[in-house]
Amino acid sequence: MKKQQKKSKEQNRLICIVMLAVILLCPVFSYASFSDIEGYWGEEVILNWTNKGLAKGYNDGTFRPKNEITRAEFMSLINNAFGFTEEVDIDFKDVLEGKWYLSTIKKSKAAGYINGYEDGTIRPDKLITREEVASIIAKMTNLNQYEEGSKMFKDQERMKWSRGYIGAVANEKYMAGYPDGNFKPLNNITRGEAIFALDNIINKAGIQIIAKQDFLGITYIHVIWNKESQPLKVIANGNELKFDKDDGKWKGTSLYLNIGDGVEITAIGNGMEYRKTVFVKDIAD
């Protein structure tokens, strides 16, 4: 009986080792493909975002890059991309308990890049326009309004309150106009356009941190450093990450974290020290 129990334990341990080896040898984030983005001007950016887990497609294998998005959906993209996790209390009349975007709006409010309307609403289900996105991006990146920059667009007369914001984001090349020379500020922004604009910000900021945990409890930590001056060392919670030359990322794993735990990232070298804390997410999110 004891021999059988010992044999069973050894078999279970072997199975766990094999499963762990498979996980470690496989990529953390699977490379996604969609049936409706081939030839789309933002195809590469969309694949990059979905591969990093920052955006998702649909169950039917499509991404629908030309679909318009709501204000809450845009907030969710921002929070995922920039790691906004802090929440504050909100009192918007149209945000009720049980709604999927409740936490999203609490994070957006804490980050300070969006406000409600004068009537006490935030209208999370309302489609978001390109001029609204320009306003949010300008506030999020601390840009000063720059009306002069809006003069490059033929339809600047259609920009009422948003001219300074549009000029600022266009000058920074976060957002662009259309081939016909118009910005189309009142048009609702599409999924592809929104991701492309946010990706421009990330590339300019140059730093992106991902901490995701799989079903075995393994947390994968990736640090993407796009700035010209690379750090000499990147540390996560006291443990040094290894740089993957092929992937261009600093990488590491941990078996001692839970979803929601903080990961303090420290980058050192070349006369600088950068610190940021992110929180572990489920790999399916």
C-alpha positions, 0 to 999 in steps of 0.5 A: 500500500505504501509503495503504491502511495509513493509511486502515485506521488512520484507520478503526480510530481512527474506530471507537474514537472512536465506541465511546468516545462511545457509552460516555460517552453511555450510563449507567454502570449499567443500570437493572435490572427483575425479574419478581417484585418489582413490589409488593414492599415493598422494590422501590425499594431492590432496584432501587437496589442492582442499578442501582448494581451492589451486588446481582444478580438471576438469569438468568431475570429474577427477583430472588427477594427472599423467598429465604433467604440463607447467611452467606457470601452476606450477607458478600458483600453487606456487602463490596460495599456498604461497600467492604471489600477488605482480606484476612487469613489465616483458618483456619476448618476448613470454608472450603476453597481453591477455594470462591467465598466464600474471599476474601469470608470473608477480607475479612469477618474483616479488617473484624472484623464476624464471627467463627467458632464455638467448634468452629473453623468459620464455616459459610458455607453455613448460612442466616443468621438475623435475630438473627445479622444483628442481631449483625453489624450492631451490631458493624459499626456499633460499637453498644453492646448495648441490651436496652431496645430489644428490649422493643418486640417481642412475642417478646422472650422468644425472644431469648436471647443476641441481645437487646442486639444486636436492641435496638440495631439496632432503636433505630437503625432499621437493622432493624424487626419485622413488622406483628404486632409480632414480630421473629422472631429465629430466622427466616432473613433473606431477600434483600430484608430483608438488602438493606433493612437494609444500605441503612438503614446506608448512608443513615445513614452517607451516603457511598457510593463506586463505582469500576468498569471496563468492557471498554474499560478506562474506570473510572467513579467515582461518589461518593454523598453523602447527608449534609446537609452537602455537600462543596465539592469531591470529588477522586479520585486528584488529579482533581476530580470533577464533580457531576451535579445530576440524578443527585445524584452526583459523577462522573468517569472514568479511562483510567489505572487497572487492576482492583484499583488503589486510588482515593483519594477526598478530600472537602473543604469546610464545615469538614471533610475526608473521605478513603477509598480504594476499589479498582477492580472489574470493571463485571460484578461 
